[in-house]
Amino acid sequence: MTRLMGLSGSLRRGSFNTGLMRAAVEEAPGGVEIDAHTVHGVPLYDADLEAEGDPQAVTALRAALEACDGLILFTPEYNNSIPGVFKNAIDWMSSGPGADLFAGKPVTLLGASPMGFGTILSQNAWLPVLRALGTRPWNGQRLMVSKAPGKFDEAGNLTDQKTRERLAGFVAGFAEAVRAGTV
């Protein structure tokens, strides 16, 4: 079994990226399990708060990261870059004892956006962060779901069959690279 952690960087009810993550769970091939998480409950990073003990939401995300074989980041794009709440969650996860959890971890990026270019700039903005964390980014494919309102229902469920097929291929490709150790 290949265990992947999915992490959506959106807080919005009906989020396209959380919906994309739910669809990835549904479309995962046999032998692949995606443990889906969001950044809900992660407070703003504060070293004083950290000194008092890690928040439960951070501890849970770190445990999921430690248990997985690879990480899938479902990233929105805000102002042509990384959403602050998502970067904040990764900062928390990688602080203190969490730093070692990212080292050598296979990771990939995908995302959905209402805009015409999908999340290409956000995905690009993540690359220096992933490098600094010592991850092993998978570049076998890119998936940027553009014009998302026409591909998701009001609850944020992916309804577009072509996008589901692309998503299934993306997840299968990443899982195979993780399994084969080629990422």
C-alpha positions in Angstrom: 0.0 0.0 0.0 1.3 3.5 -0.9 0.2 6.0 1.6 -0.1 9.6 0.4 -1.1 12.6 2.5 -3.3 15.2 0.8 -3.2 18.7 2.3 -5.6 21.4 1.0 -4.5 25.0 1.7 -8.0 26.5 1.6 -10.3 27.4 4.5 -13.4 28.2 2.3 -16.5 26.1 2.6 -17.0 24.7 -0.9 -13.3 25.1 -1.6 -12.3 24.0 -5.1 -9.0 22.6 -3.7 -10.6 20.7 -0.9 -13.0 19.3 -3.5 -10.1 18.4 -5.8 -8.5 16.6 -2.8 -11.8 14.7 -2.1 -11.9 13.7 -5.8 -8.3 12.5 -5.6 -9.2 10.2 -2.7 -12.1 8.8 -4.8 -9.9 8.5 -8.0 -6.8 6.9 -6.3 -5.9 3.7 -8.0 -5.9 0.3 -6.1 -3.0 0.0 -3.7 -3.0 3.8 -3.1 -4.5 5.5 0.0 -4.8 9.3 0.4 -5.1 10.6 3.9 -6.9 13.9 3.4 -6.3 17.0 5.6 -6.9 20.7 5.6 -5.2 23.6 7.4 -8.3 24.3 9.5 -7.4 24.9 13.2 -3.8 25.8 12.6 -3.1 29.2 14.4 -0.8 31.9 13.1 2.8 30.8 13.8 4.1 32.3 17.0 7.3 31.1 18.6 5.9 32.0 22.1 2.9 29.7 21.4 5.2 27.0 20.2 7.2 27.3 23.4 4.0 26.5 25.3 3.5 23.3 23.3 2.5 22.6 19.7 -1.2 23.1 18.9 -3.2 19.9 18.4 -3.9 20.7 14.7 -0.1 21.0 14.1 0.6 17.7 15.9 -2.0 15.9 13.9 -0.6 17.2 10.6 2.9 16.2 11.6 1.7 12.7 12.5 0.1 12.4 9.1 3.2 13.6 7.3 5.4 11.2 9.2 3.1 8.3 8.4 2.9 8.9 4.6 5.1 7.9 1.8 4.5 11.1 -0.2 2.7 14.5 0.1 0.3 16.1 -2.3 -0.3 19.8 -1.8 -3.6 21.1 -3.2 -2.8 24.8 -3.5 -5.1 27.7 -4.2 -3.5 30.8 -5.7 -3.9 34.2 -4.0 -2.4 37.3 -5.6 -0.3 35.2 -7.9 1.4 33.3 -5.1 1.0 31.0 -2.1 -2.0 31.5 0.2 -0.8 32.8 3.6 -2.8 30.3 5.6 -1.2 27.4 3.6 2.4 28.7 4.0 1.7 29.3 7.7 0.6 25.6 8.2 3.7 24.4 6.4 5.8 26.7 8.6 4.2 25.2 11.7 4.6 21.7 10.5 8.3 22.2 9.7 9.2 24.0 12.9 11.1 22.3 15.7 10.8 18.5 15.5 8.8 18.8 12.2 11.8 19.9 10.1 13.1 16.4 9.7 9.7 15.1 8.5 10.0 16.9 5.2 13.6 15.9 4.4 13.6 13.5 1.5 9.8 13.3 1.4 8.4 13.0 -2.2 6.0 15.9 -2.8 3.8 17.2 -5.6 1.6 20.2 -6.3 -1.7 20.7 -8.0 -4.5 23.1 -7.6 -7.7 24.7 -8.8 -8.6 28.3 -9.4 -11.4 30.4 -10.9 -8.8 32.1 -13.1 -7.7 31.0 -16.6 -4.1 30.0 -15.7 -5.1 27.7 -12.8 -2.5 27.8 -10.0 0.7 27.9 -12.1 2.1 30.9 -10.2 1.3 29.4 -6.8 2.8 26.1 -7.8 6.0 27.9 -8.9 6.1 29.9 -5.7 6.1 26.7 -3.7 9.3 25.4 -5.3 11.8 27.4 -3.2 9.9 26.5 0.0 10.0 22.8 -0.9 13.7 23.1 -1.8 14.4 24.7 1.6 12.6 21.9 3.4 14.7 19.3 1.6 11.8 17.6 -0.1 12.0 15.6 -3.3 9.5 17.4 -5.7 7.9 15.2 -8.4 7.8 17.0 -11.7 6.4 14.2 -13.8 3.2 16.0 -14.5 1.5 19.3 -13.8 -2.2 19.7 -13.0 -3.7 23.2 -12.9 -7.5 23.2 -12.9 -8.5 26.6 -14.4 -12.0 28.1 -14.6 -13.0 26.0 -11.6 -16.5 27.3 -11.1 -17.6 25.4 -14.2 -16.0 22.2 -13.0 -17.3 22.0 -9.4 -20.8 22.2 -7.9 -21.8 24.7 -5.2 -20.6 22.3 -2.5 -17.1 22.1 -4.0 -17.5 18.7 -5.6 -15.6 18.0 -8.8 -18.2 17.3 -11.5 -16.1 17.6 -14.7 -15.3 14.1 -16.0 -12.3 15.2 -18.1 -10.7 16.8 -15.0 -11.4 13.7 -13.0 -9.6 11.6 -15.6 -6.6 14.0 -15.6 -6.6 13.9 -11.8 -6.7 10.1 -11.7 -3.7 10.0 -14.1 -1.8 12.5 -12.0 -2.4 10.7 -8.7 -1.5 7.3 -10.3 1.7 8.8 -11.8 2.8 10.3 -8.5 2.0 7.2 -6.6 4.0 5.0 -9.1 7.0 7.4 -8.8 6.8 7.2 -5.0 6.5 3.4 -5.1 9.4 3.0 -7.6 11.6 5.5 -5.7 12.1 7.6 -8.8 11.0 10.9 -7.2 
